[in-house]
């Protein structure tokens, strides 16, 4: 069972471009989470999704950011019109649909906006 | 609302001496608690978890943590630090009673191990 797969591992975008970050959860996991980690800081919750549904997006910036987890395919975190402040590591995690279980993390995507 | 407070942003210990990383939580329900470790430029690895069974939880690499409800704490300890333990450590809470699966991270403790 492969772990949580994120791609790309590194992404460079110019200001104003769009960034698409992909996350394939572990097999059997229907819950996906996205976190952002700024340099020298902890992980900030962004959004929690189940298949085809956004459950909690309380950590998502109101503009330019969106996330989806379609019935088929990976979860996508999309950042439109990127700015320098979006530069960070974005981590995806997945968990099975049951309580008392940990989240499994991917290796992260490091976004650099130039 | 759930929250986690890691009391020390940086901890330095000498190799071979004990490690104590402190974590206090706030939760409306019976929480599940976790410790994750992140090595530089790497992803996160689960060290151990508490999910209402034994209050003293043993994890990987010799780490353990004790859940103390009366103190709302879940401190991470290790009897003897190794150079390879140098990393960032995150305490995480998940409220299972509320029906949500959201995981809330503390701000992290950076552990430095001195030779």
gemmi code that builds the backbone of each chain (N, CA, C; Angstrom):
import gemmi

chains = {
    "A": [
        ("UNK", (0.859, -1.186, 0.000), (0.000, 0.000, 0.000), (0.893, 1.233, 0.000)),
        ("UNK", (0.889, 1.936, -1.113), (1.724, 3.122, -1.203), (1.204, 4.154, -0.216)),
        ("UNK", (2.100, 5.021, 0.214), (1.710, 6.084, 1.113), (0.968, 7.173, 0.378)),
        ("UNK", (0.767, 8.292, 1.081), (0.124, 9.445, 0.462), (1.100, 10.049, -0.547)),
        ("UNK", (0.630, 10.224, -1.757), (1.507, 10.707, -2.824), (1.132, 12.136, -3.180)),
        ("UNK", (2.130, 12.994, -3.111), (1.916, 14.375, -3.512), (2.808, 14.692, -4.703)),
        ("UNK", (2.267, 15.433, -5.639), (3.109, 15.931, -6.716), (2.591, 17.261, -7.225)),
        ("UNK", (3.507, 18.074, -7.714), (4.942, 17.816, -7.711), (5.552, 18.024, -6.327)),
        ("UNK", (6.773, 17.626, -6.140), (7.455, 17.860, -4.869), (7.897, 19.311, -4.761)),
        ("UNK", (8.277, 19.866, -5.873), (8.693, 21.267, -5.913), (7.992, 21.936, -7.091)),
        ("UNK", (7.524, 23.155, -6.858), (6.784, 23.883, -7.880), (7.200, 25.347, -7.810)),
        ("UNK", (7.608, 25.867, -8.935), (7.974, 27.278, -9.018), (6.984, 27.968, -9.932)),
        ("UNK", (6.425, 29.040, -9.450), (5.473, 29.815, -10.232), (5.834, 31.296, -10.142)),
        ("UNK", (5.548, 31.998, -11.237), (5.699, 33.446, -11.229), (4.440, 34.074, -10.645)),
        ("UNK", (4.598, 35.224, -10.088), (3.452, 35.943, -9.539), (2.353, 36.070, -10.592)),
        ("UNK", (1.135, 35.788, -10.191), (0.005, 35.880, -11.105), (-0.363, 34.574, -11.785)),
        ("UNK", (0.529, 33.585, -11.737), (0.205, 32.296, -12.343), (-0.649, 31.456, -11.404)),
        ("UNK", (-1.067, 30.320, -11.914), (-1.851, 29.388, -11.102), (-0.968, 28.232, -10.650)),
        ("UNK", (-1.225, 27.771, -9.446), (-0.520, 26.588, -8.935), (-1.547, 25.495, -8.658)),
        ("UNK", (-1.234, 24.287, -9.120), (-2.093, 23.117, -8.862), (-1.276, 22.058, -8.144)),
        ("UNK", (-1.731, 21.710, -6.970), (-1.039, 20.721, -6.166), (-1.932, 19.484, -6.068)),
        ("UNK", (-1.322, 18.331, -6.267), (-2.105, 17.098, -6.303), (-1.771, 16.194, -5.129)),
        ("UNK", (-2.778, 15.472, -4.701), (-2.611, 14.553, -3.583), (-3.430, 13.297, -3.813)),
        ("UNK", (-2.753, 12.162, -3.844), (-3.435, 10.874, -3.932), (-3.391, 10.221, -2.560)),
        ("UNK", (-4.546, 10.028, -1.934), (-4.553, 9.441, -0.588), (-4.186, 7.968, -0.623)),
        ("UNK", (-3.939, 7.434, 0.560), (-3.677, 6.005, 0.656), (-4.933, 5.232, 0.265)),
        ("UNK", (-4.732, 4.028, -0.192), (-5.846, 3.183, -0.602), (-6.781, 2.965, 0.585)),
        ("UNK", (-8.070, 3.155, 0.341), (-9.044, 2.948, 1.405), (-9.316, 4.180, 2.251)),
        ("UNK", (-8.555, 5.242, 2.021), (-8.762, 6.472, 2.785), (-9.690, 7.399, 2.012)),
        ("UNK", (-10.756, 7.811, 2.664), (-11.715, 8.679, 1.992), (-11.669, 10.112, 2.517)),
        ("UNK", (-10.786, 10.353, 3.496), (-10.679, 11.692, 4.076), (-9.334, 12.282, 3.693)),
        ("UNK", (-9.363, 13.513, 3.226), (-8.146, 14.208, 2.818), (-8.089, 15.565, 3.509)),
        ("UNK", (-6.896, 15.926, 3.917), (-6.672, 17.196, 4.598), (-5.527, 17.912, 3.897)),
        ("UNK", (-5.610, 19.221, 3.848), (-4.502, 20.037, 3.342), (-4.041, 20.983, 4.444)),
        ("UNK", (-2.717, 21.078, 4.558), (-2.100, 21.964, 5.535), (-1.048, 22.808, 4.830)),
        ("UNK", (-0.810, 23.991, 5.384), (0.233, 24.859, 4.861), (1.259, 25.090, 5.970)),
        ("UNK", (2.516, 25.031, 5.591), (3.588, 25.279, 6.548), (4.489, 26.379, 5.999)),
        ("UNK", (4.442, 27.508, 6.682), (5.343, 28.601, 6.323), (6.702, 28.349, 6.950)),
        ("UNK", (7.753, 28.935, 6.409), (9.095, 28.707, 6.963), (9.146, 28.960, 8.464)),
        ("UNK", (9.735, 28.040, 9.179), (9.929, 28.153, 10.630), (8.607, 28.199, 11.402)),
        ("UNK", (7.549, 27.711, 10.812), (6.265, 27.697, 11.512), (5.675, 26.293, 11.508)),
        ("UNK", (4.607, 26.134, 12.285), (3.926, 24.848, 12.326), (2.986, 24.682, 11.150)),
        ("UNK", (2.227, 23.618, 11.182), (1.278, 23.331, 10.111), (-0.072, 23.965, 10.430)),
        ("UNK", (-0.571, 24.702, 9.467), (-1.883, 25.337, 9.626), (-2.909, 24.598, 8.798)),
        ("UNK", (-3.984, 24.199, 9.439), (-5.068, 23.511, 8.750), (-5.686, 24.423, 7.705)),
        ("UNK", (-5.925, 23.855, 6.539), (-6.576, 24.624, 5.479), (-7.978, 24.084, 5.199)),
        ("UNK", (-8.039, 22.786, 4.857), (-9.319, 22.256, 4.402), (-9.356, 20.761, 4.632)),
        ("UNK", (-10.574, 20.258, 4.854), (-10.817, 18.842, 5.085), (-11.902, 18.410, 4.100)),
        ("UNK", (-11.596, 17.395, 3.319), (-12.525, 16.948, 2.287), (-12.787, 15.456, 2.412)),
        ("UNK", (-13.984, 15.075, 2.018), (-14.282, 13.689, 1.727), (-14.625, 13.632, 0.241)),
        ("UNK", (-14.796, 12.444, -0.254), (-15.061, 12.304, -1.700), (-16.213, 13.223, -2.119)),
        ("UNK", (-15.908, 14.125, -3.031), (-16.874, 15.040, -3.645), (-17.469, 16.054, -2.674)),
        ("UNK", (-16.955, 16.128, -1.465), (-17.514, 17.079, -0.500), (-16.419, 17.808, 0.262)),
        ("UNK", (-16.628, 19.100, 0.460), (-15.783, 19.864, 1.361), (-16.465, 19.862, 2.724)),
        ("UNK", (-15.783, 19.322, 3.714), (-16.379, 19.200, 5.044), (-16.077, 20.419, 5.895)),
        ("UNK", (-14.852, 20.892, 5.810), (-14.433, 22.020, 6.648), (-13.361, 22.792, 5.895)),
        ("UNK", (-13.654, 24.014, 5.544), (-12.664, 24.842, 4.844), (-12.360, 26.097, 5.644)),
        ("UNK", (-12.455, 25.983, 6.951), (-12.292, 27.143, 7.811), (-10.885, 27.745, 7.753)),
        ("UNK", (-9.914, 26.980, 7.293), (-8.547, 27.481, 7.219), (-8.140, 27.987, 5.848)),
        ("UNK", (-9.036, 27.938, 4.931), (-8.713, 28.368, 3.562), (-8.852, 29.879, 3.441)),
        ("UNK", (-7.892, 30.533, 2.822), (-8.082, 31.946, 2.508), (-9.331, 32.119, 1.657)),
        ("UNK", (-9.986, 33.242, 1.858), (-11.293, 33.451, 1.206), (-11.171, 33.603, -0.301)),
        ("UNK", (-10.057, 34.068, -0.757), (-9.892, 34.312, -2.193), (-8.719, 33.515, -2.733)),
        ("UNK", (-8.808, 33.163, -3.978), (-7.742, 32.559, -4.784), (-7.479, 31.096, -4.481)),
        ("UNK", (-7.914, 30.598, -3.352), (-7.647, 29.208, -2.981), (-8.917, 28.377, -3.126)),
        ("UNK", (-8.755, 27.177, -3.662), (-9.876, 26.247, -3.733), (-9.336, 24.831, -3.659)),
        ("UNK", (-10.193, 23.912, -3.264), (-9.785, 22.514, -3.160), (-10.934, 21.639, -3.604)),
        ("UNK", (-10.571, 20.482, -4.144), (-11.584, 19.515, -4.537), (-11.035, 18.112, -4.324)),
        ("UNK", (-11.953, 17.193, -4.202), (-11.608, 15.776, -4.070), (-12.680, 15.024, -4.849)),
        ("UNK", (-12.447, 14.855, -6.155), (-13.482, 14.262, -7.007), (-13.666, 12.776, -6.737)),
        ("UNK", (-14.734, 12.264, -7.289), (-15.034, 10.844, -7.122), (-13.893, 9.984, -7.647)),
        ("UNK", (-13.330, 10.379, -8.742), (-12.190, 9.679, -9.304), (-11.008, 10.627, -9.370)),
        ("UNK", (-9.851, 10.135, -9.047), (-8.662, 10.948, -9.173), (-8.224, 11.586, -7.880)),
        ("UNK", (-7.115, 12.305, -7.950), (-6.538, 12.867, -6.733), (-7.282, 14.099, -6.237)),
        ("UNK", (-6.956, 14.490, -5.025), (-7.422, 15.772, -4.513), (-6.519, 16.859, -5.105)),
        ("UNK", (-7.110, 17.996, -5.396), (-6.376, 19.115, -5.983), (-6.536, 20.342, -5.092)),
        ("UNK", (-5.409, 20.958, -4.777), (-5.425, 22.278, -4.134), (-4.988, 23.269, -5.208)),
        ("UNK", (-5.835, 24.240, -5.454), (-5.582, 25.191, -6.545), (-5.412, 26.586, -5.971)),
        ("UNK", (-4.354, 27.226, -6.395), (-4.101, 28.596, -5.963), (-4.021, 29.459, -7.222)),
        ("UNK", (-4.954, 30.356, -7.341), (-4.966, 31.240, -8.507), (-4.191, 32.524, -8.211)),
        ("UNK", (-3.604, 33.074, -9.270), (-2.915, 34.378, -9.173), (-1.981, 34.404, -7.964)),
        ("UNK", (-1.050, 33.502, -7.949), (-0.177, 33.362, -6.781), (0.595, 34.644, -6.499)),
        ("UNK", (0.862, 34.838, -5.213), (1.665, 35.966, -4.740), (2.825, 35.391, -3.932)),
        ("UNK", (3.822, 36.250, -3.644), (5.021, 35.776, -2.941), (4.650, 35.146, -1.601)),
        ("UNK", (3.653, 35.682, -0.956), (3.247, 35.164, 0.353), (2.677, 33.762, 0.325)),
        ("UNK", (2.387, 33.251, -0.870), (1.891, 31.873, -0.986), (3.032, 30.864, -0.925)),
        ("UNK", (4.258, 31.329, -0.999), (5.405, 30.429, -0.942), (5.408, 29.701, 0.398)),
        ("UNK", (5.367, 28.398, 0.338), (5.268, 27.584, 1.558), (5.356, 26.126, 1.152)),
        ("UNK", (5.384, 25.271, 2.169), (5.229, 23.832, 1.940), (3.778, 23.477, 2.193)),
        ("UNK", (3.195, 22.753, 1.272), (1.801, 22.339, 1.393), (1.774, 20.829, 1.574)),
        ("UNK", (1.191, 20.427, 2.689), (1.139, 19.004, 3.001), (-0.287, 18.493, 2.891)),
        ("UNK", (-0.378, 17.317, 2.356), (-1.647, 16.611, 2.279), (-1.575, 15.420, 3.231)),
        ("UNK", (-2.697, 15.113, 3.844), (-2.791, 13.930, 4.693), (-4.087, 13.209, 4.376)),
        ("UNK", (-4.097, 11.927, 4.660), (-5.337, 11.176, 4.477), (-5.573, 10.273, 5.674)),
        ("UNK", (-6.818, 9.904, 5.859), (-7.167, 8.980, 6.929), (-8.368, 8.157, 6.495)),
        ("UNK", (-8.509, 6.973, 7.096), (-9.688, 6.164, 6.784), (-10.918, 6.746, 7.476)),
        ("UNK", (-12.105, 6.313, 7.073), (-13.336, 6.870, 7.643), (-13.688, 6.243, 8.990)),
        ("UNK", (-12.807, 6.428, 9.972), (-13.121, 5.929, 11.301), (-12.417, 6.788, 12.337)),
        ("UNK", (-12.950, 6.745, 13.532), (-12.397, 7.544, 14.610), (-11.133, 6.904, 15.169)),
        ("UNK", (-10.435, 7.640, 16.012), (-9.284, 7.112, 16.744), (-8.158, 6.643, 15.836)),
        ("UNK", (-8.018, 7.254, 14.722), (-6.940, 6.876, 13.831), (-6.130, 8.101, 13.457)),
        ("UNK", (-4.870, 7.851, 13.144), (-4.015, 8.978, 12.794), (-4.152, 9.341, 11.325)),
        ("UNK", (-3.665, 10.522, 11.009), (-3.576, 10.950, 9.618), (-2.193, 10.587, 9.087)),
        ("UNK", (-2.165, 10.194, 7.828), (-0.924, 9.823, 7.170), (-0.556, 10.940, 6.196)),
        ("UNK", (0.686, 11.385, 6.290), (1.084, 12.559, 5.536), (1.919, 12.218, 4.314)),
        ("UNK", (1.753, 13.053, 3.286), (2.632, 12.993, 2.142), (3.913, 13.769, 2.419)),
        ("UNK", (4.799, 13.769, 1.427), (6.089, 14.425, 1.571), (6.006, 15.936, 1.371)),
        ("UNK", (4.859, 16.394, 0.901), (4.688, 17.835, 0.737), (5.061, 18.336, -0.643)),
        ("UNK", (4.478, 19.462, -0.989), (4.859, 20.202, -2.195), (5.394, 21.550, -1.743)),
        ("UNK", (6.598, 21.855, -2.170), (7.189, 23.141, -1.809), (6.978, 24.113, -2.954)),
        ("UNK", (6.130, 25.080, -2.697), (5.787, 26.084, -3.703), (6.647, 27.319, -3.494)),
        ("UNK", (7.281, 27.734, -4.564), (8.060, 28.969, -4.543), (7.486, 29.909, -5.585)),
        ("UNK", (7.137, 31.091, -5.147), (6.604, 32.099, -6.065), (7.686, 33.149, -6.292)),
        ("UNK", (8.030, 33.334, -7.557), (9.120, 34.262, -7.869), (8.583, 35.507, -8.615)),
    ],
    "B": [
        ("UNK", (-13.912, 24.256, 21.471), (-13.023, 24.173, 20.314), (-11.731, 23.475, 20.725)),
        ("UNK", (-11.164, 22.793, 19.756), (-9.917, 22.085, 20.029), (-8.733, 23.034, 19.892)),
        ("UNK", (-7.732, 22.834, 20.711), (-6.484, 23.563, 20.539), (-5.361, 22.807, 21.219)),
        ("UNK", (-4.169, 23.120, 20.786), (-2.980, 22.488, 21.343), (-1.941, 23.567, 21.598)),
        ("UNK", (-1.306, 23.507, 22.742), (-0.240, 24.450, 23.077), (1.041, 23.693, 23.356)),
        ("UNK", (2.038, 23.967, 22.560), (3.360, 23.405, 22.834), (4.155, 24.495, 23.546)),
        ("UNK", (4.561, 24.193, 24.750), (5.045, 25.215, 25.663), (6.437, 25.717, 25.321)),
        ("UNK", (7.201, 24.953, 24.586), (8.569, 25.347, 24.253), (8.745, 25.318, 22.735)),
        ("UNK", (9.207, 26.403, 22.184), (9.445, 26.409, 20.743), (10.790, 25.760, 20.411)),
        ("UNK", (11.735, 25.818, 21.335), (13.050, 25.204, 21.145), (13.457, 24.496, 22.431)),
        ("UNK", (14.025, 23.311, 22.265), (14.582, 22.564, 23.389), (15.947, 22.038, 22.973)),
        ("UNK", (16.931, 22.237, 23.840), (18.274, 21.705, 23.584), (18.652, 20.741, 24.694)),
        ("UNK", (19.145, 19.574, 24.307), (19.608, 18.597, 25.290), (20.935, 18.030, 24.810)),
        ("UNK", (21.682, 17.487, 25.723), (22.921, 16.804, 25.360), (22.612, 15.357, 25.000)),
        ("UNK", (23.385, 14.830, 24.107), (23.200, 13.431, 23.725), (23.303, 12.542, 24.962)),
        ("UNK", (22.381, 11.612, 25.090), (22.393, 10.694, 26.222), (21.579, 11.163, 27.416)),
        ("UNK", (21.083, 12.399, 27.383), (20.270, 12.909, 28.491), (18.789, 12.827, 28.122)),
        ("UNK", (17.909, 12.918, 29.130), (16.475, 12.781, 28.844), (15.906, 13.940, 28.029)),
        ("UNK", (14.844, 13.605, 27.315), (14.111, 14.591, 26.515), (12.710, 14.759, 27.095)),
        ("UNK", (12.271, 16.011, 27.204), (10.897, 16.309, 27.614), (10.376, 17.414, 26.704)),
        ("UNK", (9.353, 17.097, 25.940), (8.688, 18.085, 25.099), (7.256, 18.204, 25.601)),
        ("UNK", (6.853, 19.433, 25.932), (5.596, 19.615, 26.636), (4.453, 19.995, 25.707)),
        ("UNK", (3.284, 19.469, 26.033), (2.089, 19.728, 25.224), (0.873, 19.778, 26.133)),
        ("UNK", (0.092, 20.832, 26.024), (-1.203, 20.907, 26.696), (-2.293, 21.049, 25.644)),
        ("UNK", (-3.423, 20.492, 25.918), (-4.504, 20.510, 24.939), (-5.775, 21.076, 25.559)),
        ("UNK", (-6.653, 21.483, 24.686), (-7.982, 21.902, 25.091), (-8.964, 21.229, 24.154)),
        ("UNK", (-9.950, 20.549, 24.749), (-10.887, 19.817, 23.910), (-12.234, 19.730, 24.600)),
        ("UNK", (-13.274, 19.843, 23.825), (-14.623, 19.774, 24.375), (-15.037, 18.334, 24.655)),
        ("UNK", (-14.397, 17.418, 23.985), (-14.761, 16.013, 24.105), (-13.529, 15.211, 24.492)),
        ("UNK", (-13.657, 13.930, 24.498), (-12.499, 13.075, 24.766), (-11.606, 13.078, 23.536)),
        ("UNK", (-10.429, 13.602, 23.653), (-9.600, 13.775, 22.448), (-8.805, 12.531, 22.102)),
        ("UNK", (-8.412, 12.472, 20.850), (-7.301, 11.625, 20.437), (-6.100, 12.553, 20.292)),
        ("UNK", (-4.958, 12.089, 20.759), (-3.758, 12.927, 20.740), (-2.626, 12.189, 20.045)),
        ("UNK", (-1.807, 12.947, 19.355), (-0.730, 12.363, 18.564), (0.527, 13.220, 18.710)),
        ("UNK", (1.660, 12.572, 18.533), (2.918, 13.273, 18.329), (3.480, 12.850, 16.973)),
        ("UNK", (3.844, 13.885, 16.187), (4.491, 13.653, 14.903), (5.893, 14.269, 14.952)),
        ("UNK", (6.778, 13.714, 14.138), (8.121, 14.261, 14.021), (8.368, 14.633, 12.559)),
        ("UNK", (9.054, 15.742, 12.374), (9.403, 16.189, 11.022), (10.892, 16.492, 10.970)),
        ("UNK", (11.605, 15.716, 10.180), (13.016, 15.990, 9.961), (13.149, 17.033, 8.855)),
        ("UNK", (14.256, 17.759, 8.816), (14.394, 18.876, 7.861), (14.034, 18.485, 6.437)),
        ("UNK", (13.164, 19.290, 5.845), (12.743, 19.112, 4.451), (12.123, 17.740, 4.190)),
        ("UNK", (11.494, 17.194, 5.206), (10.832, 15.903, 5.060), (9.361, 16.029, 5.422)),
        ("UNK", (8.639, 14.947, 5.197), (7.244, 14.895, 5.611), (7.136, 14.598, 7.096)),
        ("UNK", (5.940, 14.278, 7.522), (5.688, 14.021, 8.938), (5.504, 12.539, 9.195)),
        ("UNK", (6.086, 12.108, 10.287), (6.007, 10.708, 10.667), (5.352, 10.610, 12.040)),
        ("UNK", (4.443, 9.678, 12.177), (3.776, 9.484, 13.454), (4.725, 8.825, 14.446)),
        ("UNK", (4.864, 9.426, 15.625), (5.661, 8.837, 16.699), (4.808, 7.936, 17.578)),
        ("UNK", (3.643, 8.454, 17.981), (2.751, 7.695, 18.855), (1.383, 8.362, 18.881)),
        ("UNK", (0.404, 7.606, 19.439), (-0.942, 8.153, 19.516), (-1.638, 7.669, 20.778)),
        ("UNK", (-2.523, 8.505, 21.284), (-3.387, 8.159, 22.410), (-4.832, 8.206, 21.919)),
        ("UNK", (-5.557, 7.095, 22.155), (-6.952, 7.066, 21.706), (-7.853, 6.435, 22.750)),
        ("UNK", (-7.575, 6.706, 24.007), (-8.421, 6.336, 25.152), (-8.125, 4.967, 25.736)),
        ("UNK", (-7.096, 4.332, 25.282), (-6.708, 3.079, 25.914), (-5.747, 3.422, 27.068)),
        ("UNK", (-4.606, 2.772, 27.147), (-3.658, 3.043, 28.223), (-3.199, 4.491, 28.176)),
        ("UNK", (-3.056, 5.098, 29.342), (-2.673, 6.510, 29.378), (-1.190, 6.711, 29.105)),
        ("UNK", (-0.381, 5.686, 29.317), (1.033, 5.760, 28.960), (1.200, 5.074, 27.611)),
        ("UNK", (1.617, 5.846, 26.651), (1.686, 5.350, 25.278), (3.138, 5.255, 24.848)),
        ("UNK", (3.490, 4.121, 24.303), (4.856, 3.943, 23.797), (4.847, 4.078, 22.284)),
        ("UNK", (5.881, 4.743, 21.769), (5.965, 4.946, 20.337), (7.247, 4.401, 19.763)),
        ("UNK", (7.564, 4.909, 18.594), (8.773, 4.440, 17.927), (10.006, 5.169, 18.467)),
        ("UNK", (11.165, 4.585, 18.208), (12.454, 5.210, 18.541), (12.614, 5.534, 20.020)),
        ("UNK", (11.928, 4.791, 20.888), (12.101, 4.960, 22.321), (11.298, 6.087, 22.947)),
        ("UNK", (10.461, 6.745, 22.174), (9.640, 7.820, 22.713), (8.387, 7.267, 23.402)),
        ("UNK", (7.910, 7.995, 24.391), (6.637, 7.677, 25.010), (5.981, 8.969, 25.492)),
        ("UNK", (4.681, 8.880, 25.749), (3.940, 10.050, 26.217), (2.872, 9.575, 27.186)),
        ("UNK", (2.547, 10.448, 28.136), (1.534, 10.106, 29.121), (0.378, 11.081, 29.039)),
        ("UNK", (-0.811, 10.542, 28.883), (-2.025, 11.348, 28.847), (-2.469, 11.599, 30.283)),
        ("UNK", (-2.554, 12.882, 30.664), (-3.009, 13.244, 32.007), (-4.216, 14.160, 31.864)),
        ("UNK", (-5.374, 13.581, 32.061), (-6.607, 14.333, 31.868), (-6.715, 15.490, 32.855)),
        ("UNK", (-6.320, 15.256, 34.103), (-6.461, 16.288, 35.134), (-5.596, 17.507, 34.830)),
        ("UNK", (-4.503, 17.275, 34.108), (-3.604, 18.372, 33.762), (-3.765, 18.788, 32.296)),
        ("UNK", (-4.633, 18.141, 31.588), (-4.814, 18.337, 30.128), (-3.465, 18.396, 29.429)),
        ("UNK", (-2.635, 17.395, 29.733), (-1.300, 17.372, 29.144), (-1.030, 16.059, 28.442)),
        ("UNK", (-0.076, 16.120, 27.529), (0.343, 14.935, 26.767), (1.805, 15.142, 26.417)),
        ("UNK", (2.656, 15.146, 27.432), (4.077, 15.434, 27.232), (4.809, 14.243, 26.622)),
        ("UNK", (5.763, 14.544, 25.772), (6.570, 13.528, 25.086), (7.911, 13.392, 25.791)),
        ("UNK", (8.329, 12.168, 26.046), (9.593, 11.953, 26.736), (10.398, 10.856, 26.049)),
        ("UNK", (11.697, 10.907, 26.334), (12.606, 9.848, 25.895), (13.734, 9.813, 26.898)),
        ("UNK", (14.106, 8.628, 27.381), (15.103, 8.560, 28.458), (16.486, 9.075, 28.051)),
        ("UNK", (16.846, 8.849, 26.786), (18.202, 9.164, 26.370), (18.192, 9.679, 24.927)),
        ("UNK", (18.579, 10.920, 24.754), (18.517, 11.521, 23.415), (19.648, 11.013, 22.532)),
        ("UNK", (19.317, 10.889, 21.258), (20.300, 10.506, 20.243), (20.388, 11.637, 19.230)),
        ("UNK", (21.554, 11.734, 18.603), (21.747, 12.810, 17.620), (20.659, 12.790, 16.546)),
        ("UNK", (20.219, 11.601, 16.165), (19.215, 11.490, 15.107), (17.832, 11.977, 15.545)),
        ("UNK", (17.664, 12.280, 16.833), (16.375, 12.791, 17.312), (16.190, 14.281, 17.002)),
        ("UNK", (17.232, 14.932, 16.574), (17.130, 16.360, 16.259), (16.139, 16.556, 15.121)),
        ("UNK", (15.063, 17.282, 15.407), (13.972, 17.439, 14.433), (12.941, 18.391, 15.035)),
        ("UNK", (11.855, 18.579, 14.295), (10.719, 19.360, 14.781), (9.645, 18.374, 15.215)),
        ("UNK", (9.039, 18.631, 16.371), (8.033, 17.737, 16.917), (6.710, 18.492, 17.071)),
        ("UNK", (5.652, 17.839, 16.631), (4.327, 18.452, 16.668), (3.372, 17.614, 17.499)),
        ("UNK", (2.691, 18.282, 18.419), (1.604, 17.666, 19.170), (0.308, 17.980, 18.428)),
        ("UNK", (-0.543, 16.985, 18.299), (-1.747, 17.120, 17.470), (-2.950, 16.581, 18.236)),
        ("UNK", (-4.068, 17.276, 18.135), (-5.295, 16.816, 18.776), (-6.383, 16.614, 17.726)),
        ("UNK", (-7.188, 15.606, 17.933), (-8.345, 15.374, 17.079), (-9.527, 15.071, 17.981)),
        ("UNK", (-10.589, 15.812, 17.810), (-11.772, 15.617, 18.633), (-12.631, 14.520, 18.042)),
        ("UNK", (-12.679, 13.402, 18.674), (-13.486, 12.324, 18.116), (-14.932, 12.452, 18.542)),
        ("UNK", (-15.187, 13.031, 19.700), (-16.564, 13.086, 20.182), (-17.440, 14.010, 19.383)),
        ("UNK", (-16.861, 15.008, 18.792), (-17.647, 15.971, 18.032), (-18.012, 15.436, 16.659)),
        ("UNK", (-17.459, 14.311, 16.296), (-17.753, 13.745, 14.980), (-16.869, 14.271, 13.885)),
        ("UNK", (-16.028, 15.211, 14.214), (-15.132, 15.750, 13.205), (-13.823, 15.003, 13.227)),
        ("UNK", (-13.198, 14.915, 12.092), (-11.920, 14.245, 12.004), (-10.770, 15.229, 11.850)),
        ("UNK", (-11.023, 16.493, 12.109), (-10.003, 17.504, 11.869), (-8.862, 17.349, 12.860)),
        ("UNK", (-7.657, 17.481, 12.373), (-6.467, 17.384, 13.205), (-5.891, 18.781, 13.370)),
        ("UNK", (-5.697, 19.176, 14.638), (-5.173, 20.507, 14.940), (-3.747, 20.372, 15.463)),
        ("UNK", (-2.839, 21.127, 14.844), (-1.432, 21.052, 15.196), (-1.025, 22.134, 16.185)),
        ("UNK", (-0.107, 21.768, 17.068), (0.592, 22.773, 17.842), (1.616, 23.471, 16.963)),
        ("UNK", (2.250, 24.482, 17.508), (3.192, 25.278, 16.722), (4.551, 24.611, 16.558)),
        ("UNK", (4.755, 23.506, 17.269), (5.988, 22.752, 17.078), (7.057, 23.079, 18.099)),
        ("UNK", (7.882, 22.085, 18.381), (9.067, 22.253, 19.233), (10.261, 21.733, 18.460)),
        ("UNK", (11.241, 22.597, 18.300), (12.454, 22.171, 17.598), (13.431, 21.623, 18.614)),
        ("UNK", (13.780, 20.358, 18.462), (14.701, 19.692, 19.380), (16.101, 19.714, 18.797)),
        ("UNK", (17.015, 20.211, 19.593), (18.422, 20.226, 19.218), (19.156, 19.290, 20.161)),
        ("UNK", (19.987, 18.422, 19.617), (20.754, 17.478, 20.433), (22.232, 17.816, 20.292)),
        ("UNK", (22.839, 18.100, 21.416), (24.240, 18.524, 21.437), (25.152, 17.331, 21.699)),
        ("UNK", (26.239, 17.292, 20.965), (27.196, 16.180, 21.131), (27.963, 16.296, 22.444)),
    ],
}
model = gemmi.Model(1)
for chain_id, residues in chains.items():
    chain = gemmi.Chain(chain_id)
    for i, (resn, *xyz) in enumerate(residues, 1):
        res = gemmi.Residue()
        res.name, res.seqid = resn, gemmi.SeqId(i, " ")
        for name, pos in zip(("N", "CA", "C"), xyz):
            atom = gemmi.Atom()
            atom.name, atom.element = name, gemmi.Element(name[0])
            atom.pos, atom.b_iso = gemmi.Position(*pos), 0.0
            res.add_atom(atom)
        chain.add_residue(res)
    model.add_chain(chain)
structure = gemmi.Structure()
structure.add_model(model)
structure.setup_entities()
